[in-house]
């Protein structure tokens, strides 16, 4: 077997970026006439698509100019532009997240991309469209554009993702997508499609017949909405004016979409819980069958605990949270902690992990700087309270219960440590 020529290999490595940019520029500037019935043009576009598919990600630069190609009348060109952006966008999010954190700027989705989802299609406008050969390219371009939006959301930091969500909310892009989705999928006519043989967590183009392919793509996009835009999706559902959609969507979601959404959420929590140090007081237990997450925080021999339960149609139906064991804080503060933790999910589009870390931060904030009782040497007393009785002389803190026992056993009202008459400081 002949060995490769080292000089040629070196030259190829040097020229590969130039060739890659040349192919991408050819894609950008080629004449994008409809090629469905133009075989020579379609062959050229197919060859160009195959060559660009081989280009390494590191050679793909300045891809913003490719967004308009999602709406050209050529499926090979459209798909190639999507494939490039689908690889480039996730890789770019790390740097965007770092820049946003360092420069304290608000991250924004590309305007070139948002312009492609500004106007949602309607079923009425597609009434005379033929789905026999393929998905209409303008519809396909609109839906592929949404997949790229979710590429941004899925790989961004918490702050940047929240910026993106606010951008989507402010522009009111989501309602049009969801209105069209559930009109096309039949919910608006009380006849939602059966997707039992489709996997909503993924999408492979051109495997199914065009209309069924559209069902699959819309179902996958709805799954991504529940995964990355749960609060906005639920708000749309609450405000939905279509009675048939309201009646049919929740049971359909519960049957087909919520199970993988819940499974993904619980799996993420379990993976995160596995990274927690074994010697820290905070612990998380996931009950997959019950769709429950229990979190505990140990303080001496006492334990704070709360449980978060995901209903069958989560996140269309809100998660439920309940306090299992309250120690060291009063009922008012405890209920405030529970509401704040739940609000991380229902109000701020956060994940379950965000809710758990909110609870953890509240507990740690309350415990920070707390000293042990100078009698029992514990932070939490038998009455599940913190030391709150301070000697005005020596300034030591005691549990009220411990202090009462001391007074009763000693027969005096002097401080156990400094022996001066105990006056509350």
VOKEFI-603780 format. One record per residue (C-alpha): x, y, z; residue in one letter. Coordinates in steps of 0.001 Angstrom, whole numbers, plus 500000, padded with zeros to 6 digits. Example, Ala and Ser with C-alpha at 12.3 -4.5 7.8 and 13.67 -1.06 7.14 Angstrom:
<nuros>
512300495500507800a
513670498940507140s
</nuros>
This chain:
<nuros>
500000500000500000x
501425503378498968x
502203505849501726x
500610509302501442x
502816512045500069x
503733514180503095x
504166517310500980x
500706516930499448x
499170516299502868x
500816519474504186x
499617521514501209x
496093520139501657x
496063521133505326x
497168524649504405x
494570525091501654x
491657523289503365x
490291526468505056x
490409528339501729x
488575525523499956x
486002525345502748x
485338529090502550x
485132528837498775x
482473526134498969x
480449528100501511x
480730531267499399x
479602529299496372x
476583528183498368x
475850531771499443x
476122533296495985x
474799530571493706x
471625531307491732x
468870529891493916x
466275529134491316x
463726526408492082x
465472523138491276x
462728520589491932x
462011520273488200x
465458521362486969x
467548518192487071x
470964519659486081x
470663522422488689x
469518519955491318x
472517517723490559x
474887520675491021x
473229521619494304x
473365518003495511x
477100517757494754x
477761521084496476x
475783519917499519x
477784516679499751x
481112518501499536x
480178521038502208x
479008518221504494x
482656517089504649x
483955520482505822x
485212520401509460x
483421522692511888x
486609524643512640x
486652525932509048x
483099527279509141x
483261531002509846x
480901533949509343x
477887531731508859x
475321534469509633x
474920535041505890x
473490531528505582x
470226532273507420x
468405533551504293x
469225530276502526x
466699528528504781x
463991529999502551x
465412529287499080x
463544527109496583x
466111524319496709x
465955521553499278x
469659520588498983x
470747524216499504x
468224524733502312x
469270521543504102x
472974522306503682x
472583525793505156x
470676524282508079x
473289521568508642x
476109524136508783x
474237526390511207x
473102523382513252x
476775522532513850x
478054526079514262x
475441527569516635x
475938525156519588x
479711525541519316x
479408529343519454x
477269529470522604x
480146528890525025x
481979532008523841x
478743534025523754x
478022532969527350x
481534533935528488x
481405537309526714x
477976538096528156x
479148537303531693x
482401539285531441x
480951542311529660x
477642542198531583x
475686542538528347x
472292541202527358x
472545538369524845x
470308538536521795x
469260535992519223x
470443536863515685x
468012539243513999x
468621537388510727x
467221534257512360x
464311535981514095x
463233537534510812x
462620533998509530x
460130533148512310x
458427536529512416x
455442535415510353x
454029531978511133x
452358529951508372x
448668529094508528x
446811525937507632x
444447527993505476x
447362529260503367x
448508525652502846x
445070524379501830x
445994524038498152x
449604522969498685x
450587519513497472x
452278517415500177x
452700514414497875x
456316515107496823x
457808516943499813x
457193519438502606x
456637522883501035x
460030524579501233x
458804527848502860x
457100525811505607x
460176523646505980x
462375526752506205x
460182528207508948x
460338525025511020x
464083524542510485x
464566528126511676x
462843527216514939x
465181524243515355x
468079526703515156x
466438528870517822x
466399525826520092x
470056525153519250x
470773528523520874x
468666527747523949x
469954524217524495x
473631525158524671x
473612528575526366x
474451529386529979x
471608530043532425x
471919533832532066x
472175533825528280x
469286531381527975x
467126533703530073x
468138536595527798x
467116534546524759x
463793533599526364x
463061537259527134x
463884538104523507x
461422535473522265x
458779536644524729x
459175540323523842x
458904539597520126x
455842537343520641x
457278534739518271x
455957531623520018x
452131532008519827x
452115531896516018x
454174528703516010x
451922526958518535x
448699528161516881x
449859526688513579x
451205523510515181x
447947522467516795x
445851523493513824x
448004521329511529x
448137518435514024x
444341518416514267x
443772519616517825x
441847522662516588x
439375520254514963x
439063517846517912x
441060515243515961x
444692515272517119x
446935513000515077x
448186509693516449x
451948510000516926x
452397506767518869x
454907505507516273x
456930508732516200x
459692509674518635x
459114513301519702x
462597513617521201x
464327513496517832x
463721514147514143x
465158512572510996x
464132514304507745x
462660512521504744x
462105509158506445x
458330509542506518x
455969510656503762x
455836514488503523x
452654515105505527x
453685512580508173x
457172514089508111x
455590517454508953x
453660515854511836x
456928514485513201x
458820517768512861x
456020519751514538x
455793517210517349x
459548517414517910x
459412521214517984x
456582521094520546x
458734518757522666x
461553521325522475x
459094524074523469x
458195522173526640x
461854521430527302x
463276524932526788x
460295527319526877x
457954525707529425x
456703528945530989x
455974530639527657x
454300527498526314x
452124527163529397x
451182530854529203x
450105530357525589x
448019527342526630x
446324529252529462x
445488532131527099x
444439529877524193x
441021530884522844x
440396527658520909x
438187525414523013x
439038522249521001x
442767522876521492x
442336523455525236x
440302520248525609x
442497517950523497x
446024519239524078x
446597518329527733x
445643514618527471x
447551514353524172x
450590515987525792x
450279513730528837x
450210510646526615x
452960511432524111x
455135514406525094x
455258514800528877x
456775511336529576x
460054512088527744x
460076515667529101x
459697514360532667x
462251511620532057x
464750514180530754x
464142516452533748x
464577513653536298x
467665512358534516x
469227515836534602x
468504516125538329x
470009512699539010x
473159513523537025x
473496516794538924x
472850515097542287x
475592512561541536x
478115515411541356x
477297516731544847x
480000516039547474x
479016513111549678x
480070514938552848x
477945518059552383x
474647518477554261x
472577518947551102x
471263515777549434x
468830514974546619x
466884511769545991x
465032511095542729x
462037508735542599x
461560508074538885x
458342506074539121x
456642508592541392x
458068511546539420x
459281513027542702x
462439514741543882x
463130514990547598x
465825517317548855x
467169517371552396x
469515519636554308x
471037518249557496x
471679520617560406x
473173518764563370x
470736515926564090x
467787517723562465x
466856517743558784x
465068520215556551x
463246518525553689x
461009519405550772x
459479517338547981x
458831518410544406x
456325516375542359x
455874516502538583x
452266515897537422x
451594513596534416x
451099516533532021x
454120518528533223x
454942521259532316x
451474522181531006x
450430521406534580x
452626523025537223x
454986521120539470x
453859520807543085x
456082521505546052x
455567520643549703x
457587521067552855x
458237517781554644x
460313518951557593x
460831522511558790x
463574523358561258x
465396526526562336x
463002528976560613x
459462530153561232x
456507529061559105x
456335532339557203x
459943532144556029x
459593528429555266x
456579529011553020x
458435531861551337x
461317529503550547x
458952526931549052x
457196529545546903x
460503530981545707x
461795527521544777x
458644526730542806x
458741530162541184x
462149529347539701x
460291526843537488x
456869528377536954x
457779532061536651x
461406532303535569x
461511529452533018x
464093527667535135x
464760523961535456x
464090521708538430x
467774522029539282x
467294525798539508x
464457525218542002x
466619522921544128x
469606525264544122x
467291528150545085x
466164526146548118x
469779525281548961x
470895528923548752x
468050530041551007x
468960527469553657x
472676528237553476x
471959531967553663x
469875531482556811x
472489529236558414x
475465531430557527x
477054532860560640x
474783530902562992x
476542529871566209x
475912526846568374x
473920527048571587x
476401527426574458x
474524524763576450x
473756521911574016x
476440522818571429x
473952522415568572x
472687524931566027x
469145523515566003x
467494522828569333x
464971520185570367x
462204522625569423x
463748522852565899x
464692526485566404x
467970528381566214x
469632529879569319x
467892533235569823x
468373534096573511x
471499536226573985x
473123537111577325x
473589540878577453x
476824540454579416x
478851537721577687x
476879537900574406x
476591534114574065x
473491532658572412x
471244529926573819x
468164528012572768x
465113529114574737x
464392525505575708x
467963524873576862x
467984528068578886x
464672527194580582x
466014523762581581x
469154525402582995x
467156527879585073x
464958525081586403x
467805522696587261x
470118525346588768x
467410527130590719x
468725530504589540x
468314532864586600x
472019533464586042x
473820532955582738x
475267529409582488x
478614530825581343x
479331534182582951x
477037533594585985x
475700537132585843x
471938537635586081x
470545536749582681x
469218539799580882x
468157539348577256x
470533541297575066x
</nuros>
